[in-house]
Amino acid sequence: MQVQVNTIMIGVRDVARARKFYAEGLGCALDKDYPGFVLLRLGDGSSALALYEWDAVAGDAGVSPEGSGFRGVSLHSNVASRAEVDEIMATAVAAGATVVKEAAAAEWGGYFGYFADPDGYLWKVATTA
């Protein structure tokens, strides 16, 4: 058996706000839209992104919903050019994201930046080389 990730689910404080950020702001395709749950398609070859009420995710897993700060995970979007990095960063900010690290050249020869969505989830946008 080989493990596959076909959906990434994140707990959000406000599903409507998160839907607006991802669907309208970043242009993700809306697949399912229920009260308290949204499923978005991120493109061919990519996992889907599910948005679920924060407390409901914790309840589903049987853990406490308490906690804040860095969650030990970041979502990455690898693109072909610096212009694409800059475009995605600008689109995210226009949609309500916060720049965490301005896009800049990296020691490894690439170019990357970080933004946080309205719930604080980190996104790294980077060139592939």
HELIX and SHEET records of a PDB file:
HELIX    1   1 VAL A   15  ARG A   19  1                                   5    
HELIX    2   2 LYS A   20  GLY A   25  3                                   6    
HELIX    3   3 TRP A   54  ALA A   61  1                                   8    
HELIX    4   4 ARG A   82  ALA A   94  1                                  13    
SHEET    1   A 4 THR A   7  VAL A  12  0                                        
SHEET    2   A 4 ALA A  48  GLU A  53  1                                        
SHEET    3   A 4 PHE A  37  ARG A  41 -1                                        
SHEET    4   A 4 ALA A  29  TYR A  34 -1                                        
SHEET    1   B 4 SER A  74  VAL A  79  0                                        
SHEET    2   B 4 LEU A 122  THR A 127  1                                        
SHEET    3   B 4 TYR A 111  ALA A 116 -1                                        
SHEET    4   B 4 THR A  98  ALA A 105 -1                                        
END                                                                             
